[in-house]
Every structure is written in structure tokens, then in C-alpha cells.
Amino acid sequence: METSIVSIGNSKGIRLSKTLLEKYKIKDKVELILEKGYIIVKPIATPRKGWEKAFKEMNENEDDKLLLNDVFEDENLDEWK
């Protein structure tokens, strides 16, 4: 794909189409990797973004109970001492 270099203030940049942004899930930031004469533009993934708020809401709604006991009746805890 060929694209033009555009002026952005005193700098230069490239413009990415909406299709590319959506296809590669590029939001606000990207990582630039300089490798063997190439510039690689990589989306920054934040898979756990928003988890803190979600967990806080779960706690407030008392919806954060364990589905399984964290210790089983037949578990031998002596072997871990």
C-alpha cells in the first residue's frame, strides 16, 4: 500500500484510513518498531483496560463471590509445608 507523507505542524506523518484502523484495532497509540530498514506500526493492546472499574462494580454489587471453593475437602495442605 502506498501512502503520502503529510505535514503536521513542524513535523511530518502518515495518515491511516478508517478501514486500516478498524481492521487492526488501532485506537489512540501505536508502537513503532525499527527493524532491518523497516518501520513497523503495531497497535498497542490493552486487554485489561477497565478491569479495575469492573471489579469494583462487581464488589459493590456483591457479584464477586467464588464459584468454586478455594480449598477442596480432600486437599492435603500438609504437603505444602
N, CA, C and O atoms as a GROMACS GRO file, in nm:
protein
  324
    1MET      N    1   0.084  -0.117   0.000
    1MET     CA    2   0.000   0.000   0.000
    1MET      C    3   0.089   0.124   0.000
    1MET      O    4   0.186   0.131   0.075
    2GLU      N    5   0.057   0.218  -0.081
    2GLU     CA    6   0.134   0.342  -0.088
    2GLU      C    7   0.053   0.453  -0.024
    2GLU      O    8  -0.068   0.464  -0.045
    3THR      N    9   0.121   0.536   0.055
    3THR     CA   10   0.054   0.649   0.118
    3THR      C   11   0.150   0.768   0.116
    3THR      O   12   0.271   0.751   0.103
    4SER      N   13   0.096   0.887   0.129
    4SER     CA   14   0.176   1.009   0.124
    4SER      C   15   0.217   1.054   0.263
    4SER      O   16   0.149   1.026   0.362
    5ILE      N   17   0.329   1.124   0.269
    5ILE     CA   18   0.374   1.189   0.391
    5ILE      C   19   0.304   1.325   0.396
    5ILE      O   20   0.305   1.399   0.298
    6VAL      N   21   0.244   1.357   0.511
    6VAL     CA   22   0.170   1.484   0.524
    6VAL      C   23   0.234   1.570   0.631
    6VAL      O   24   0.297   1.520   0.724
    7SER      N   25   0.218   1.700   0.617
    7SER     CA   26   0.270   1.794   0.718
    7SER      C   27   0.175   1.798   0.836
    7SER      O   28   0.053   1.805   0.821
    8ILE      N   29   0.235   1.794   0.957
    8ILE     CA   30   0.160   1.808   1.081
    8ILE      C   31   0.238   1.908   1.166
    8ILE      O   32   0.329   1.869   1.239
    9GLY      N   33   0.202   2.035   1.156
    9GLY     CA   34   0.279   2.139   1.224
    9GLY      C   35   0.420   2.144   1.169
    9GLY      O   36   0.439   2.154   1.047
   10ASN      N   37   0.520   2.135   1.258
   10ASN     CA   38   0.660   2.132   1.214
   10ASN      C   39   0.708   1.991   1.183
   10ASN      O   40   0.823   1.972   1.144
   11SER      N   41   0.622   1.894   1.198
   11SER     CA   42   0.658   1.753   1.178
   11SER      C   43   0.593   1.699   1.052
   11SER      O   44   0.522   1.770   0.981
   12LYS      N   45   0.619   1.574   1.026
   12LYS     CA   46   0.558   1.503   0.914
   12LYS      C   47   0.495   1.375   0.970
   12LYS      O   48   0.537   1.326   1.075
   13GLY      N   49   0.397   1.322   0.900
   13GLY     CA   50   0.332   1.200   0.945
   13GLY      C   51   0.266   1.127   0.830
   13GLY      O   52   0.270   1.173   0.715
   14ILE      N   53   0.207   1.016   0.862
   14ILE     CA   54   0.129   0.941   0.762
   14ILE      C   55  -0.016   0.935   0.810
   14ILE      O   56  -0.041   0.937   0.930
   15ARG      N   57  -0.106   0.928   0.720
   15ARG     CA   58  -0.248   0.920   0.752
   15ARG      C   59  -0.294   0.776   0.724
   15ARG      O   60  -0.269   0.722   0.617
   16LEU      N   61  -0.360   0.717   0.824
   16LEU     CA   62  -0.412   0.581   0.809
   16LEU      C   63  -0.562   0.586   0.786
   16LEU      O   64  -0.633   0.664   0.851
   17SER      N   65  -0.610   0.505   0.696
   17SER     CA   66  -0.753   0.505   0.666
   17SER      C   67  -0.834   0.444   0.780
   17SER      O   68  -0.781   0.366   0.860
   18LYS      N   69  -0.959   0.479   0.786
   18LYS     CA   70  -1.050   0.425   0.888
   18LYS      C   71  -1.055   0.273   0.878
   18LYS      O   72  -1.063   0.204   0.979
   19THR      N   73  -1.052   0.221   0.757
   19THR     CA   74  -1.056   0.076   0.736
   19THR      C   75  -0.937   0.008   0.803
   19THR      O   76  -0.955  -0.094   0.871
   20LEU      N   77  -0.817   0.063   0.785
   20LEU     CA   78  -0.698   0.005   0.849
   20LEU      C   79  -0.706   0.016   1.001
   20LEU      O   80  -0.672  -0.079   1.072
   21LEU      N   81  -0.750   0.130   1.050
   21LEU     CA   82  -0.761   0.150   1.194
   21LEU      C   83  -0.856   0.048   1.256
   21LEU      O   84  -0.828  -0.009   1.362
   22GLU      N   85  -0.969   0.025   1.190
   22GLU     CA   86  -1.066  -0.072   1.241
   22GLU      C   87  -1.016  -0.215   1.229
   22GLU      O   88  -1.029  -0.295   1.322
   23LYS      N   89  -0.958  -0.248   1.114
   23LYS     CA   90  -0.912  -0.385   1.089
   23LYS      C   91  -0.806  -0.428   1.190
   23LYS      O   92  -0.807  -0.541   1.237
   24TYR      N   93  -0.713  -0.337   1.223
   24TYR     CA   94  -0.603  -0.372   1.312
   24TYR      C   95  -0.625  -0.320   1.455
   24TYR      O   96  -0.534  -0.321   1.538
   25LYS      N   97  -0.748  -0.274   1.482
   25LYS     CA   98  -0.787  -0.230   1.616
   25LYS      C   99  -0.691  -0.126   1.674
   25LYS      O  100  -0.650  -0.134   1.789
   26ILE      N  101  -0.658  -0.028   1.592
   26ILE     CA  102  -0.570   0.081   1.635
   26ILE      C  103  -0.658   0.190   1.694
   26ILE      O  104  -0.749   0.241   1.628
   27LYS      N  105  -0.629   0.227   1.819
   27LYS     CA  106  -0.709   0.329   1.889
   27LYS      C  107  -0.630   0.459   1.897
   27LYS      O  108  -0.622   0.534   1.800
   28ASP      N  109  -0.571   0.487   2.013
   28ASP     CA  110  -0.505   0.615   2.035
   28ASP      C  111  -0.354   0.610   2.018
   28ASP      O  112  -0.293   0.710   1.981
   29LYS      N  113  -0.293   0.495   2.044
   29LYS     CA  114  -0.147   0.485   2.040
   29LYS      C  115  -0.104   0.362   1.961
   29LYS      O  116  -0.176   0.262   1.952
   30VAL      N  117   0.017   0.373   1.904
   30VAL     CA  118   0.078   0.260   1.835
   30VAL      C  119   0.223   0.249   1.882
   30VAL      O  120   0.280   0.345   1.934
   31GLU      N  121   0.280   0.134   1.862
   31GLU     CA  122   0.422   0.112   1.889
   31GLU      C  123   0.495   0.113   1.755
   31GLU      O  124   0.454   0.045   1.661
   32LEU      N  125   0.603   0.189   1.747
   32LEU     CA  126   0.686   0.189   1.626
   32LEU      C  127   0.806   0.101   1.651
   32LEU      O  128   0.880   0.121   1.747
   33ILE      N  129   0.826   0.004   1.564
   33ILE     CA  130   0.940  -0.087   1.576
   33ILE      C  131   1.031  -0.062   1.456
   33ILE      O  132   0.988  -0.076   1.341
   34LEU      N  133   1.156  -0.026   1.482
   34LEU     CA  134   1.252  -0.002   1.376
   34LEU      C  135   1.337  -0.128   1.363
   34LEU      O  136   1.411  -0.164   1.454
   35GLU      N  137   1.324  -0.194   1.247
   35GLU     CA  138   1.388  -0.325   1.232
   35GLU      C  139   1.436  -0.346   1.089
   35GLU      O  140   1.357  -0.345   0.995
   36LYS      N  141   1.566  -0.364   1.073
   36LYS     CA  142   1.627  -0.401   0.944
   36LYS      C  143   1.579  -0.313   0.829
   36LYS      O  144   1.542  -0.363   0.724
   37GLY      N  145   1.581  -0.181   0.850
   37GLY     CA  146   1.543  -0.090   0.744
   37GLY      C  147   1.393  -0.071   0.727
   37GLY      O  148   1.350  -0.006   0.632
   38TYR      N  149   1.315  -0.126   0.815
   38TYR     CA  150   1.169  -0.113   0.808
   38TYR      C  151   1.117  -0.042   0.933
   38TYR      O  152   1.177  -0.049   1.040
   39ILE      N  153   1.005   0.026   0.917
   39ILE     CA  154   0.932   0.082   1.030
   39ILE      C  155   0.802   0.003   1.040
   39ILE      O  156   0.720   0.004   0.948
   40ILE      N  157   0.784  -0.064   1.151
   40ILE     CA  158   0.664  -0.145   1.173
   40ILE      C  159   0.573  -0.069   1.268
   40ILE      O  160   0.616  -0.026   1.376
   41VAL      N  161   0.448  -0.052   1.229
   41VAL     CA  162   0.348   0.015   1.312
   41VAL      C  163   0.262  -0.094   1.374
   41VAL      O  164   0.194  -0.169   1.304
   42LYS      N  165   0.266  -0.102   1.507
   42LYS     CA  166   0.197  -0.211   1.577
   42LYS      C  167   0.097  -0.151   1.676
   42LYS      O  168   0.134  -0.065   1.755
   43PRO      N  169  -0.028  -0.197   1.672
   43PRO     CA  170  -0.125  -0.147   1.770
   43PRO      C  171  -0.085  -0.187   1.911
   43PRO      O  172  -0.030  -0.295   1.933
   44ILE      N  173  -0.111  -0.099   2.007
   44ILE     CA  174  -0.084  -0.130   2.146
   44ILE      C  175  -0.211  -0.190   2.205
   44ILE      O  176  -0.315  -0.125   2.211
   45ALA      N  177  -0.200  -0.315   2.248
   45ALA     CA  178  -0.315  -0.384   2.305
   45ALA      C  179  -0.321  -0.358   2.455
   45ALA      O  180  -0.220  -0.369   2.525
   46THR      N  181  -0.438  -0.325   2.504
   46THR     CA  182  -0.460  -0.310   2.648
   46THR      C  183  -0.579  -0.398   2.686
   46THR      O  184  -0.688  -0.348   2.714
   47PRO      N  185  -0.558  -0.529   2.688
   47PRO     CA  186  -0.670  -0.621   2.711
   47PRO      C  187  -0.735  -0.608   2.848
   47PRO      O  188  -0.851  -0.645   2.864
   48ARG      N  189  -0.662  -0.558   2.947
   48ARG     CA  190  -0.718  -0.549   3.082
   48ARG      C  191  -0.765  -0.409   3.117
   48ARG      O  192  -0.796  -0.380   3.233
   49LYS      N  193  -0.770  -0.322   3.018
   49LYS     CA  194  -0.814  -0.185   3.043
   49LYS      C  195  -0.960  -0.188   3.091
   49LYS      O  196  -1.045  -0.254   3.032
   50GLY      N  197  -0.985  -0.116   3.200
   50GLY     CA  198  -1.120  -0.110   3.254
   50GLY      C  199  -1.154  -0.219   3.355
   50GLY      O  200  -1.262  -0.217   3.414
   51TRP      N  201  -1.061  -0.314   3.375
   51TRP     CA  202  -1.088  -0.424   3.469
   51TRP      C  203  -1.105  -0.373   3.611
   51TRP      O  204  -1.190  -0.422   3.684
   52GLU      N  205  -1.024  -0.275   3.651
   52GLU     CA  206  -1.030  -0.225   3.788
   52GLU      C  207  -1.170  -0.171   3.819
   52GLU      O  208  -1.227  -0.202   3.924
   53LYS      N  209  -1.224  -0.092   3.729
   53LYS     CA  210  -1.358  -0.037   3.748
   53LYS      C  211  -1.462  -0.149   3.751
   53LYS      O  212  -1.553  -0.148   3.834
   54ALA      N  213  -1.449  -0.244   3.660
   54ALA     CA  214  -1.545  -0.356   3.655
   54ALA      C  215  -1.541  -0.438   3.783
   54ALA      O  216  -1.646  -0.477   3.834
   55PHE      N  217  -1.420  -0.465   3.835
   55PHE     CA  218  -1.410  -0.542   3.958
   55PHE      C  219  -1.467  -0.465   4.077
   55PHE      O  220  -1.528  -0.523   4.166
   56LYS      N  221  -1.446  -0.335   4.077
   56LYS     CA  222  -1.501  -0.252   4.186
   56LYS      C  223  -1.654  -0.257   4.184
   56LYS      O  224  -1.717  -0.268   4.288
   57GLU      N  225  -1.712  -0.248   4.063
   57GLU     CA  226  -1.858  -0.256   4.050
   57GLU      C  227  -1.909  -0.393   4.092
   57GLU      O  228  -2.013  -0.403   4.156
   58MET      N  229  -1.836  -0.499   4.055
   58MET     CA  230  -1.875  -0.633   4.096
   58MET      C  231  -1.877  -0.644   4.248
   58MET      O  232  -1.969  -0.703   4.305
   59ASN      N  233  -1.777  -0.587   4.313
   59ASN     CA  234  -1.770  -0.591   4.458
   59ASN      C  235  -1.886  -0.514   4.521
   59ASN      O  236  -1.948  -0.561   4.616
   60GLU      N  237  -1.914  -0.397   4.467
   60GLU     CA  238  -2.024  -0.316   4.520
   60GLU      C  239  -2.158  -0.386   4.504
   60GLU      O  240  -2.246  -0.373   4.589
   61ASN      N  241  -2.173  -0.463   4.396
   61ASN     CA  242  -2.297  -0.537   4.371
   61ASN      C  243  -2.297  -0.674   4.437
   61ASN      O  244  -2.391  -0.752   4.420
   62GLU      N  245  -2.191  -0.703   4.512
   62GLU     CA  246  -2.171  -0.835   4.575
   62GLU      C  247  -2.181  -0.948   4.474
   62GLU      O  248  -2.238  -1.054   4.501
   63ASP      N  249  -2.125  -0.923   4.358
   63ASP     CA  250  -2.126  -1.020   4.249
   63ASP      C  251  -1.986  -1.079   4.226
   63ASP      O  252  -1.956  -1.127   4.117
   64ASP      N  253  -1.902  -1.075   4.330
   64ASP     CA  254  -1.765  -1.123   4.316
   64ASP      C  255  -1.738  -1.244   4.405
   64ASP      O  256  -1.628  -1.260   4.457
   65LYS      N  257  -1.838  -1.327   4.421
   65LYS     CA  258  -1.823  -1.447   4.504
   65LYS      C  259  -1.753  -1.556   4.424
   65LYS      O  260  -1.765  -1.562   4.302
   66LEU      N  261  -1.678  -1.642   4.496
   66LEU     CA  262  -1.610  -1.753   4.431
   66LEU      C  263  -1.711  -1.853   4.377
   66LEU      O  264  -1.810  -1.883   4.444
   67LEU      N  265  -1.687  -1.904   4.259
   67LEU     CA  266  -1.774  -2.007   4.201
   67LEU      C  267  -1.736  -2.145   4.255
   67LEU      O  268  -1.821  -2.234   4.264
   68LEU      N  269  -1.610  -2.161   4.291
   68LEU     CA  270  -1.560  -2.286   4.350
   68LEU      C  271  -1.490  -2.251   4.479
   68LEU      O  272  -1.432  -2.143   4.492
   69ASN      N  273  -1.494  -2.342   4.574
   69ASN     CA  274  -1.417  -2.321   4.696
   69ASN      C  275  -1.270  -2.314   4.662
   69ASN      O  276  -1.223  -2.384   4.572
   70ASP      N  277  -1.196  -2.230   4.733
   70ASP     CA  278  -1.053  -2.219   4.703
   70ASP      C  279  -0.974  -2.332   4.769
   70ASP      O  280  -0.856  -2.349   4.739
   71VAL      N  281  -1.036  -2.409   4.857
   71VAL     CA  282  -0.974  -2.528   4.917
   71VAL      C  283  -1.075  -2.641   4.910
   71VAL      O  284  -1.190  -2.625   4.950
   72PHE      N  285  -1.032  -2.755   4.859
   72PHE     CA  286  -1.120  -2.871   4.849
   72PHE      C  287  -1.111  -2.953   4.977
   72PHE      O  288  -1.008  -2.952   5.044
   73GLU      N  289  -1.219  -3.024   5.010
   73GLU     CA  290  -1.222  -3.103   5.133
   73GLU      C  291  -1.111  -3.208   5.138
   73GLU      O  292  -1.053  -3.231   5.245
   74ASP      N  293  -1.080  -3.270   5.027
   74ASP     CA  294  -0.981  -3.378   5.025
   74ASP      C  295  -0.839  -3.329   4.996
   74ASP      O  296  -0.749  -3.409   4.972
   75GLU      N  297  -0.820  -3.198   4.997
   75GLU     CA  298  -0.688  -3.143   4.966
   75GLU      C  299  -0.595  -3.158   5.086
   75GLU      O  300  -0.633  -3.127   5.199
   76ASN      N  301  -0.473  -3.206   5.060
   76ASN     CA  302  -0.374  -3.226   5.166
   76ASN      C  303  -0.282  -3.104   5.170
   76ASN      O  304  -0.191  -3.091   5.088
   77LEU      N  305  -0.306  -3.016   5.266
   77LEU     CA  306  -0.228  -2.893   5.275
   77LEU      C  307  -0.094  -2.917   5.345
   77LEU      O  308  -0.005  -2.832   5.339
   78ASP      N  309  -0.077  -3.033   5.413
   78ASP     CA  310   0.047  -3.062   5.482
   78ASP      C  311   0.165  -3.074   5.387
   78ASP      O  312   0.278  -3.042   5.423
   79GLU      N  313   0.139  -3.121   5.265
   79GLU     CA  314   0.248  -3.140   5.168
   79GLU      C  315   0.308  -3.007   5.123
   79GLU      O  316   0.415  -3.007   5.062
   80TRP      N  317   0.244  -2.896   5.150
   80TRP     CA  318   0.295  -2.764   5.110
   80TRP      C  319   0.376  -2.697   5.219
   80TRP      O  320   0.427  -2.587   5.199
   81LYS      N  321   0.389  -2.762   5.334
   81LYS     CA  322   0.466  -2.702   5.445
   81LYS      C  323   0.613  -2.726   5.430
   81LYS      O  324   0.691  -2.683   5.514
   0.00000   0.00000   0.00000
